Amino acid sequence: MTTALDIQGLRKTYDNGFTALKGIDLRVEQGDFFALLGANGAGKSTTIGIVSSLVNKTAGKVSIFGYDLDNQREQAKAQIGLVPQEFNFNIFEPVVEILVNQGGYYGIPRATAFARAEILLKQLGLWEKAREQARNLSGGMKRRLMIARSLIHQPRLLILDEPTAGVDIEIRRSMWEFLRKLNAEGTTIILTTHYLEEAESLCRNIGIIDRGDLIENTGMKKLLNRLDTECYLFDLAEPLAELPHTSSNLCHCSLQDPTTLEVAFHKEHYSLNQVFDFLNKQGVQVHSMRNKTNRLEQLFMELVENNKQ
Amino acid sequence: MNIQQKWVAYYTILVKEVLRFARIWVQTIVPPVITTALYFVIFGNLIGPQIGQMSGHAYMDFIVPGLIMMAVITNSYANVVSSFYGSKFQGNIAEMLVSPTPNWIILAGFVSGGVARGLAVGLAVTLVSLLFSDLNVEHVFITFTIVLLTSTLFSLAGLINGVYATSFDDITIVPTFVLTPLTYLGGVFYSITMLSPFWQKLSLLNPILYMVNGFRYGILGASDMTIWLSYGVVSGFILLLGGFSLYLLHKGIGIRS
C-alpha cells in the first residue's frame, strides 16, 4: 500500500522559542480516513501547516505520496488539498472566481476549472451562490466553499482542519456524507476536529498529539477496544425509590435523578444483555438508553491525562 | 508544473490583480488623474507662463513627463503593496502558498498587476495632458521601456513593503515618508541644473531622478543625464529588488511562520 503522508522526526520551534512539535513520526496510508486529535495548542495545526507549506519546519522530513516536500516541492504540493481552520478567501471575490483562481494556481485552465467548480458547487449546495461575493455567504456556506476550493485540483490527500467548527448539525451531517463519499472514491483524508463523535464516526485511524508529541497512533477500533469500562444512562419509565442492588464491584449503579439510572460495568465481565437481565430481575422498566460520554472523548482525556504524569 | 501550467498560474494572478483594481476604478484610476490634472492647471497653466522655459521647453511641456512618471510610480507601488498586504491580512495569500506555483511566478504575477495599473494610470494621465500640452514623443522605444522598467521597479518595491507590513499603517509609511519626497525631489518640477553644486550632487543619489529624466528624454529629447545612466540605474535596482523579493518569498519572511 502506498503511503499518502510520511512524517519523520518533525520538529518546529517558533521564533519566540516555543517548541510546538518535538520530533513526531506519523504515517497515513493511501485511502485512509485519519483523525488527528489534540487539545488547542497541542501541535495539530502546526503539523498541518508544515505539510501544506504554510509553516517552515525546524527539522524533519515530510513526503506526500513519495514526493519529498524539500526536494520535490511542486509535485508534493500538487497532491494536497487544504481546508484551513479560518476562513481565508478573498471575501470580495465571487464564489466561482475563488474556485477558478485556485484551479489556476494549480495550472488548471479557466474553462476546465469552471466546469469542475460547477460540479463541486452543485454537490455542496452552493451553485445558486456562485456569482455572489463570498462575504454574503453564511458561516456554513463559507465552510463548504473552502471544501470546494480545496478539491478543485482533485487532490489525492485532503487535509481538513476543523472543517465543521460552528456549523449546525444538519450541515455537519451533510458534510460528513460528502467526505465519506469522497473517501470511498479514493481520496485520503486527514481530519482534525474537536468534535470527537465526528472523528469516531468518520475515521478509521487516529493520531493524538499532546504538547508537541504524538502520544497515540493506532486504529480507531483498537483504541476504542482499550476502554475497559462502559457507562450507560437509562431513562426509566417510572421513578426509582431505591437503587438496584448489585453484589459485584464490576458493575456499579447510581441515580442521576429519580428517572435516570447510571450503570457502569467492565466490558470483560459483563455484556449489555446481562445488564438488561439484571435490570429486568430488579423490576426496572427502561424507556430509553444512551452512552454517558462519547467513548473516544473518554479515551482521549485518559491518554492526555496519562501523558501529563 | 509544466510550462503551460506555469503560464496558467501566471495568467490567473495577473487577471486577478487587473480585475481587482479595475473593479474599483473610481478609487484606483480616477484620483491620480484628477490630482495630475490639477498639477497641469496650477503649475502648467497658471504658474508655468511666469517661469518661462526650462531645459529649452515650455514649463508645461517640461513637467508633463515628470507628472506622468509620478503617477506611474505611485500607482505601481500602491497596487502591489495594497494587494499583497490585503492577501496577507485576509489570509488568502495561502491559496498561492499551498499550490505548486513557484515563487517567481507569484512574484511575476503581482509585479505584472502593478505594472498594469501603473501603465493604465500613466495612459489616463497622458490623455489628460493632451488637453494642456502638444505631446510629441521624440523616442517611442525609450519612452516605453523606461516607463515599463520604472513601473516594474516600483511594483517590486511595493511587494517588499507588503511582505514586511504587519498593519495598514505600514503600507502607508513608505509612500508618505519616502516615495513622495523622493518623487518631488526627483526632478519632476525642475531641472537639477538649477540647483547649487552641492544639491545637484545630493540629487544624484535619488534613483527617481534617473527615471524621470530618462522618461523626459524619451518624450522631449531633453535630460539632465545620459539615457544609458537612466537605463543602468533602473535595471540595477530591478535586479537588486527582484533578487531580494525572491529571497523573501523563498524564506517565507512575513508570510510563513
Interface residues (C-beta under 8 A of the other chain):
Chain A: Y14 G49 S52 S53 L54 V55 N56 R73 E74 Q75 K77 A78 I80 L82 P84 E86 F87 N88 F89 N90 I91 V100 N101 Q102 G103 G104 Y105 Y106 G107 I108 P109 R110 R149 H153
Chain B: M1 N2 Q4 Q5 K6 V8 A9 Y11 T12 I13 K16 S87 Q90 G91 N92 A94 E95 M96 L97 V98 S99 P100 T101 P102 K251 G252 R256 S257
